[in-house]
């Protein structure tokens, strides 16, 4: 892999030479040519040796003719992993690095981490090689596709951490001036209204966990996701009672102002992935991926995968599941797939 590292070094020297050839000082700023931006053609070509080392382990998925995701080959006989939420329904096809299109079938999925195991109609493929070392903040991170140059490049910006799911709510605004967890307003059309909560009600507990302040209620409810049911013990004047509330993600027009602004900021520069949160463990890099560029490997300068790109989360934030988690997911999905085949064979025998 010395050739790869030499190419990257040459790029750095080229950029230094370019800056050194400029006048030492000028009141007029020198604009860097677009090709030398992080996503520019010149920069991407400099990383071509990295892509050449890995692109035959990458596939591109198309759903009803539209590109929806990349994938990483995990077994030579056609087992591939990818982003599950992008390949639901429709006619699924797969394009290989040699330009050939083949049929693809989704087998099983890890819904918690949005990873699917897919069988494609191809053999003698090159499985992805996983990097043995730990990821370091600041190291290069290359997103390879099936082409001869990368889809994008960036650097690791945050070490692996848990990514919370999209914030779900019971549908109330709290009285932050009150000493207790007192409801100030009940939002229309959400679970709290349907359960009969009213302004002035005080939340005493969530699923037997005692609540004394609004901050405790917010922190406790953050552990639940869209569709979960929570049991609240509530005090109304001198009466105590229990209600069950189904939590939900509010529609944009009902989202508190601060959260709505955050979502708008995240969408600057393009759409985020339809599933961009709720992962057990993910590392963050500053590559501005598009949703259809997720699902494939994120690799180091040696062409070894350091993770699986799982989501574009914001303007300069993309997430990748780290190797340790991906390997566990692959083993689990393969076991579940084999078990499903065995059950199907038993049913066929009984018939």
Residue pairs with C-beta under 8 A, 6 or more apart in sequence:
1 53
1 301
1 302
1 303
3 49
4 49
4 50
4 53
4 301
4 302
4 303
5 301
7 46
7 47
7 48
7 49
8 46
8 47
8 140
8 301
10 46
11 43
11 46
11 47
14 46
15 36
18 36
22 30
23 30
33 40
33 42
34 40
35 41
35 42
35 43
36 42
36 43
37 43
38 153
38 154
39 152
39 153
39 288
41 149
43 153
44 149
44 150
44 152
44 153
45 149
47 142
47 149
47 150
47 153
48 148
48 149
48 150
50 142
50 144
50 150
50 299
50 301
50 302
50 303
51 142
51 144
51 145
51 147
51 148
51 149
51 150
51 303
52 148
52 303
53 302
53 303
54 128
54 129
54 144
54 297
54 299
54 303
54 304
54 305
55 97
55 144
55 145
55 146
55 147
55 148
56 96
56 97
56 98
56 125
56 126
57 72
57 73
57 125
57 126
57 127
57 128
57 129
57 297
58 70
58 71
58 72
58 73
58 97
58 128
58 144
58 145
58 146
58 296
58 297
59 70
59 71
59 72
59 73
59 80
59 82
59 94
59 95
59 96
59 97
59 120
59 146
59 296
60 67
60 69
60 70
60 71
60 94
60 95
60 145
60 146
61 67
61 68
61 69
61 70
61 71
61 82
61 86
61 87
61 92
61 93
61 94
61 95
61 104
61 118
61 295
62 68
62 92
62 93
62 94
62 95
62 101
63 86
63 87
63 89
63 90
63 91
63 92
63 93
64 90
64 91
65 91
65 93
67 292
68 86
68 87
68 291
68 292
69 82
69 83
69 86
69 87
69 291
69 292
69 294
69 295
69 296
70 82
70 143
70 145
70 146
70 151
70 292
70 293
70 294
70 295
70 296
70 309
71 80
71 81
71 82
71 94
71 118
71 295
71 296
72 80
72 81
72 82
72 128
72 295
72 296
72 297
72 305
72 308
73 79
73 80
73 125
73 126
73 127
73 128
74 80
74 81
74 117
74 127
74 128
74 330
75 125
75 127
76 123
76 124
76 125
76 126
76 127
77 123
77 125
78 119
78 120
78 121
78 122
78 123
78 125
79 117
79 118
79 119
79 334
80 94
80 104
80 117
80 118
80 119
80 120
81 115
81 116
81 117
81 118
81 295
81 308
81 326
81 329
81 330
81 333
82 115
82 116
82 118
82 295
82 296
83 114
83 115
83 116
83 273
83 275
83 294
83 295
83 309
83 310
83 311
84 106
84 109
84 110
84 111
84 114
84 115
84 116
85 114
85 273
85 274
85 275
86 273
86 274
86 291
86 292
86 294
86 295
87 104
87 106
87 116
87 118
88 106
92 103
92 104
92 105
92 106
92 118
93 101
93 102
93 103
93 104
94 101
94 102
94 103
94 104
94 118
94 120
94 122
95 101
95 146
96 102
96 122
96 125
96 146
97 146
100 122
102 120
102 121
102 122
103 120
103 121
104 118
104 119
104 120
104 121
105 118
105 119
105 120
106 116
106 117
106 118
107 116
107 117
107 118
107 119
107 333
107 337
107 340
108 116
108 117
108 333
108 336
108 337
108 340
109 115
109 116
109 117
109 333
110 116
110 329
110 332
110 333
112 278
112 279
112 280
113 279
113 280
113 310
113 321
113 325
113 329
114 275
114 278
114 279
114 310
114 311
115 308
115 310
115 321
115 326
115 329
115 333
116 333
117 330
117 333
117 334
117 337
128 297
128 305
129 303
129 304
129 305
130 304
130 305
130 323
130 326
130 327
131 299
131 300
131 302
131 304
131 305
131 306
131 323
132 304
135 156
135 159
135 160
135 283
135 306
135 307
135 322
136 156
137 156
137 157
137 158
137 159
138 155
138 156
139 155
139 156
139 300
140 153
140 154
140 155
140 300
140 301
141 153
141 154
141 155
141 156
141 285
141 287
141 298
141 299
141 300
141 306
141 320
142 150
142 152
142 153
142 298
142 299
142 300
142 301
143 150
143 151
143 152
143 153
143 154
143 287
143 289
143 293
143 296
143 297
143 298
143 299
143 309
144 150
144 151
144 296
144 297
144 299
144 303
145 151
145 293
145 296
151 289
151 293
151 296
152 287
152 288
152 289
152 293
153 287
154 285
154 286
154 287
154 288
154 318
155 285
155 286
156 283
156 284
156 285
156 306
157 284
157 285
157 286
157 317
158 283
158 284
159 283
160 281
160 282
160 283
160 322
161 281
161 282
161 283
161 284
162 279
162 280
162 281
162 282
163 277
163 278
163 279
163 282
163 313
163 319
164 222
164 277
164 278
165 225
165 226
165 277
165 278
166 225
166 226
166 249
166 277
166 278
167 222
167 249
167 259
168 221
168 224
168 225
168 226
168 227
168 228
168 247
168 248
168 249
169 187
169 190
169 221
169 247
169 248
169 249
169 250
170 190
170 191
170 192
170 197
170 221
170 230
170 232
170 245
170 247
171 186
171 187
171 189
171 190
171 191
171 192
171 193
171 245
171 248
171 250
172 183
172 184
172 185
172 186
172 187
172 192
172 197
173 183
173 184
173 185
173 187
173 256
174 181
174 182
174 183
174 184
174 214
174 217
174 218
175 182
175 183
175 184
175 214
176 214
178 214
179 213
180 202
180 212
180 213
180 214
181 202
181 203
181 204
181 211
181 212
181 213
181 214
181 216
181 217
182 200
182 201
182 202
182 214
183 192
183 197
183 198
183 199
183 200
183 201
183 202
183 203
184 199
185 199
186 192
186 193
186 197
186 198
186 199
187 193
187 250
187 254
188 254
189 254
190 248
190 250
190 254
191 245
191 246
191 247
191 248
192 245
194 245
194 246
195 232
195 243
195 244
195 245
196 243
197 234
197 243
197 245
198 236
200 236
201 234
201 235
201 236
202 234
202 235
202 236
203 211
203 217
203 232
203 233
203 234
204 210
204 211
204 232
204 233
204 234
204 235
204 240
205 211
205 232
205 233
206 217
206 220
206 221
206 230
206 231
206 232
207 230
207 231
208 231
209 220
211 217
211 220
221 230
221 247
224 230
224 247
225 247
225 278
226 247
226 248
226 249
227 246
227 247
227 248
228 246
228 247
229 244
229 245
229 246
229 247
230 244
230 245
230 247
231 242
231 243
231 244
231 245
232 242
232 243
232 244
232 245
233 240
233 241
233 242
234 240
234 241
234 242
234 243
252 260
252 263
255 263
265 314
265 315
266 272
266 313
266 314
266 315
266 317
267 315
268 315
269 288
269 315
270 288
270 290
270 312
271 290
271 291
271 312
272 291
272 311
272 312
272 313
272 314
273 291
273 294
273 310
273 311
273 312
273 313
274 291
275 311
276 311
276 312
276 313
276 319
277 311
277 313
279 310
279 311
279 319
279 321
280 325
281 321
281 322
281 324
281 325
282 310
282 311
282 319
282 320
282 321
282 322
283 306
283 307
283 319
283 320
283 322
284 313
284 317
284 318
284 319
284 320
285 298
285 317
285 318
285 320
286 316
286 317
286 318
287 318
288 312
288 315
288 316
288 318
289 309
289 312
289 318
290 312
291 311
291 312
293 309
293 312
294 309
294 310
294 311
294 312
294 318
295 308
295 309
295 310
296 308
296 309
297 305
297 307
297 308
297 309
298 305
298 306
298 307
298 308
298 309
298 320
299 305
299 306
300 306
305 323
306 320
306 322
306 323
307 320
307 321
307 322
307 323
307 326
308 320
308 321
308 326
309 318
309 319
309 320
310 319
310 320
310 321
311 318
311 319
312 318
313 319
321 329
